[in-house]
Amino acid sequence: ASAFAYPEKAAFEDAERTYTFAQGLENARRMGSALGEVLVPNSPVPVLMEKEAWTLNVFMGAVCAGCFYTLVEPEQPDERIRTILDTLEAEVIVTSGKLAERVAALGFTGKGLLAEELVETAVDEEALASRRKMTCDVDPLYAIFTSGSTGVPKGVVVSHRSVIDFTEHFTELFGFDENDVIGNQAPFDFDVSVKDIYPALKTGATLEVIPKKYFTVTKKLLDFLDDRKVTS
């Protein structure tokens, strides 16, 4: 709906790249078409990528395929990443070209997919429509893993319905609309980031993905917030 209402408006931005709502939807449909060729509905799509605007396109690609995504932080220890992949019983892992060696080092026996190649796939309208028709509101949207500070990390699966209900309430409570610019600080493997991603998608606000390094350099952080006119 936001892509229809504000096609040329910035949806996801970081310090280097901008994706409009129309581009984000097109990228998601292309990647969703590619993922749908290799995965059945409701399959997990672990995404080993850095915190950047490009990564959000991949999340939406998993959703278009009728699957659910899990962000895998590249800087985490190999053992934790392997535990996450084993728990998900993942058949694929999506990454970017610059992190291909990182994935190779894990010894993952499933299929490694590059996001840059997935987005080159032609949109399969029929397949996407079929997946969407099969989707139920209580199907999984994403999964996150606890810190594991008291033992083995545990996966928490969150449904579309939970996020829809939360987002409806959250945007009304805080009055977000298409004029807002939401600054995202929370990592994508932390559920607080949901408060940034989905209100922006629902209202047509712009989501600014703030680089992690800026949070240790106050001047850069404040300059970024000011330059991008962040409202929240």
Secondary structure, DSSP 8 states (H G I E B T S, - for coil): -HHHHSTTSEEEE-SS-EEEHHHHHHHHHHHHHHHHTT--TT-EEEEE--SSHHHHHHHHHHHHTT-EEEEE-TTS-HHHHHHHHHHHT-SEEEE-GGGHHHHHTTT--SEEEEHHHHTTS---HHHHHHHHHH--TTSEEEEEE---TTSS--EEEEEHHHHHHHHHHHHHHHT--TT-EEEE-S-TTSGGGHHHHHHHHHHT-EEEE--GGGGG-HHHHHHHHHHTT---
